[in-house]
Amino acid sequence: MSEKLNKISILPVPESELSKKVQVAEMFDSISGKYDFLNHFLSLGIDIQWRKKAIKSLKNKNPKTILDVATGTGDFAISALKLNPNEIIGVDISKGMLKIGKKKIKEKQLEDKIRLTLGDSENLPFEDNQFDAITCAYGVRNFENLKKGLTDMHRVMKTNGKLAILEFSKPKYFPVKQIYSTYFKYILPWIGKTFSKNKDAYTYLPKSVSVFPEREEFCKILEECGYKNVTFKPLTFGITTLYNAEK
């Protein structure tokens, strides 16, 4: 397991001496202006349905306080308003992504419900047992220290609170597996580089997905970090996976 976790430290810019955390923040800063467009375009809009399923998985908890880790431009936080919480706080290490997210929230007049702030998953600026639910969409793969981040998320979650994580995964069956592999390795990086002007960001994406522990393996890591009732559900032929867990 430790060998697999070490592989997760794959870097956006391998030749750089900067830490993964700093590289990830700088990478997202550089693509923040095109992120929402590319996110929807590259997933053919299916990412919207994935978030809806993740939000639905939290409905039985009726959460009133929600933390969205690696919130980016705030799409998951905005989607979570369907749960009718009193407060949603989104944290991210990228100032560029937060700037776009805050502008979006202001335009939608949601500032009374959603607050975005600079924050690190490994050292969350919140009290123990503060949130009824915690969400994270496509962010855990970018943690510098996966277990440390998941453990700190567990710390700030209330007892019986619920976790919902979306993360890319690899389809297992023909022909989706072959089509996905070709798209992810060759077409997606070319489109991403063309529109974002960042040659590293969308090359890093498929590489990071290829080494990330998924399904049963990731569930085991969640259990090692203190979570219980851990489950996973492949979505859209296994292109992405929804993980749920409780404290």
N, C-alpha and C positions, 0 to 999 in steps of 0.2 A: 504493500500500500504506500509506504513512504517513497519508494522509487517512482510510483505513478504520480504522487503529489509533487515530487520534484520536477517532473516533466511539465507540470502546469505553468511553471515559471518561464515558459517560452515567451520571448520578448518581442514587442512590435519592431524594435530596431536592435537586432542581436549584437551588432558591433558597438553599440553605445555602452558607456560605462554607467549610465544613469540607472536607478532602480526601476523595477517593473512599474511600481506605483507612479513614479514621476513620468515615465514614458507613456503610460496609459492616459494620464491626465493631459499631457501635451498632445497626444494623438487625437483625443476627443475634442480638445480645444480647437485643433486645426480643421476638423471636419464638422464642427457644430453647426455652421451655417447651412450645410447640405444634408445634415443627418436625417431630419424628418422625411425629406423627399426620398432619399436613398433607402431609408428603412422601409417605407411603404412600397416603393418601386421594386426593390430587389426581392421582397417577399410576395410580390403581386397582391399586396393589400391583405394577405392572410394574417399578418401580425395583429391586426385589429381583432380578429376572431379569437386568436390565441389569448389575448389579454382579457377578453370577455369571459372565456372559460376559466381563467385563473381567478378573476373577480367572483364569478359564480361559486367557485369552490370555497369561498370564505363566507358565503351568505348565511350559513347555519350558525355562525358565531356572532352575527349582528355586531361587528366591531365598531366601536365609537372613536377609537384612536388608532390610526394606521401610520406605520412608518414604511416609506418606499425607499429602499436602499439602491444605490446606483440609479437614481431617478432620471438622470439625463435631462431631456427637455420636458419631462413631466407627463408624458403620455399615460403611463400606468397610474400615476397619482390622479390624473383627471378621470380616467376610467373608473377608478375606485369610488368616485362620488356616487355611483349607482348603489352603493351599500349604505348610503345616508349616514356617514360618520359625522361626528362633531368636528374632528380635526384630522388632517392628513399632513404629515411632514415628509418632505423628500430630501434626501441627502445625496451628494455626489462630490467627487474629487475634481471634477472639471468645471472651472469657472466659466468657460465658454458655453458649455451645455446648459449650465444654470442660468446664464444670461438669456439664452433663447427661451428657456422654460418660464422664467419670471415674466418675460414679455408676453408670452402666450397666455399665462394665467391672468395677467393684468387686462389683456384684451378681452378675455372671457369673463372678466369681473368675478373671479373666483378667489381673490386674495383673502376673503374672510374665512375660507375653508381650507385652502392649501398654502403651505409655507415651504419654500425651497431654501436650503442652506448648504453651505460647504461642509462636508463631513466625510470621514474615512470609516469604512466598514469595520476596520480592525480596532478602532478607538472611537466608538460612537459617543457623541456629546450628550448623552441622555442618562437618566436615572435607571436603576434596576427596575424591572417589572412595570414598565411605563406604557407599553402598547398592547392593544388587543389583537392586532394582526400586523404582520410584516410581509411586504412583498419585495420581489427583486426580479426584474426582467432582463435577462441576458447580461448580467453583471457579475455573477459569482465566478465566471470563467476568467474574469480580469483581476480577481483578487490576487494580491501579491502573496498572501498567506491564507489559503482557503479555509483551513480549520479555525484560524484565529478570527477571521471575519464571521464565519458561521456561529462561532461560540459567543462573540460579542452581540450578534443579533439575538441569540438565545437569551443572553443576559437582560436585554432591555424589553423582552417580551413578557407579558403577564403569564402567570400560571394558567394553563388551559388555553392560552392564546394560540393562534394558528399562523403558519407560514405558507406562503405560496411563491414558488420559484419557477420561472420559465427559463429554459436554457436550450440552446441548439443541441441536437443529437444526430446520430447517423442512422439513416434507414437501413434495415437489414435485408430486405427482400427485393428480388428482381421484379420489374425493371427500375423501380424507383431508386434503389441503391445506386445503380449505374448512372442514371440520369442526374441524380442529385450530386454525385461525386464529380461529374464533369462540369456541371454548372457552378458548384461551389469552388472548385479548384482553378477553373480557367475563365469562365464567363463573368462571374461575380467580381473577382479582383479587377478585371479589365474595366467593367462598368464603373465600379467604385473609384478607381484611379482616375478615370476620365472625368467624372463629375466632381469629385472631391479634391482633385489635384494632390492627393496624398497617396504615394505609391505603396507606403508601408501598411496603412490602416486595413485595407481590404485584402492584403496578402496575409496579414496577421490573423484575420478572422478565421479562415478555413484551417490554418495551422493550429490555432488555439482550440478549435472544436475537435480536431483530430486526436488530441492528446487528453482531452478533458474526461474524467471518469463519469460515466453516465448510467442511468437506470439503477440496477441493483447496487452497483459499486458506489454511486453517489448517495444512495439511500443509506448504505452502511456508514459513510462518512457523517451524514446527518445524525445518525444514532450515536456515533462516537462523540459528537459535539453536544449530546444531551437531549436531543429531540426524541419524541415517541410518536407512535401511530404514523410512521413514515410510509408514504405511498408514492407511486409514480404512474403517470398516464401519458403514453405516447400520443402525439397529436399530428394530424396530417401525414400519415404513413411513417411517423417517427422522425420527421424533420425537426421537430422540437418536442420537448418533454415537459410536462407539468409535474412538479414535485410539491406535495403537501406534507406538513408535519405539525405536531403540537408540542407544547412545553409541559 
